[in-house]
Amino acid sequence: MKNTCLAIVLGVSAFASASAMAADIPFPHLETTGRGEVVVQPDMAVFSVNVVETKKTAVDAKLAVDQAVTKFIERLKAAGVNKKDINSANIALSAQYNYPKDHKPELVGFRANRNVEVTVHQLTKLNSYLDDALGDGINQINNIDLKVANTEKYQQQARQKAIENAKQVAASLAQGFGNKIDGVWQIDYNTNNQPMPYRRSNDAVMYSSMSKGAVDQSYTDNSIVIKDSVNVIFKLSEK
């Protein structure tokens, strides 16, 4: 195999740059995109709740949401959640107006909005923490983001699958055209691959009709797809 020059380019515009540079390569070559994915079960989660209160004064509105958040945090800590896994610093205050027709706006009160984000390291306890969120003053459960603790481990597995896929596709194409691969000329890698949730078809079952054990299982039965891809320019042997 002849010695070749190997270039590695990192960035979101890698594929475009690869295509542009490939046009100037003065020897036979081919471009492939390798793709790989790993499907894993989540082992942790992050969820957030909102407390919204409207009162006559800004002080009363803030006091109301602060009291609700304090009670919620106390319930979480009693259930075993570490304080460092609770983020409750976000708060917003806004004046509320009534807009009567043909009259000036009238101040009717103040709305306080405070968000609490909770990281759950034991997924089997997620549902009980959500139940704790339904106490006095909690208005909304905003989002439940299922995650895996060791994302990089699975990202590396997906990356290796993408590399193998690129090599296999290149070898197959070269062989199909009566040629063979003679090394790698350029690797363009897009690092913006994010884990994506994969929902099973039975997730639409209403939780209210399920037992507690079934509800807990409905979270752990979900899967996360971790994907990766790599663009490669291979040099072809010169006949």
Beta strands, then each sheet from edge to edge (+ up, - down):
strand 1: 7-10
strand 2: 29-40
strand 3: 44-55
strand 4: 86-98
strand 5: 106-120
strand 6: 140-147
strand 7: 181-189
strand 8: 196-198
strand 9: 223-236
sheet 1: 1+ 7+ 9- 2+
sheet 2: 1+ 7+ 9- 8+
sheet 3: 4+ 5- 3+ 6-
end
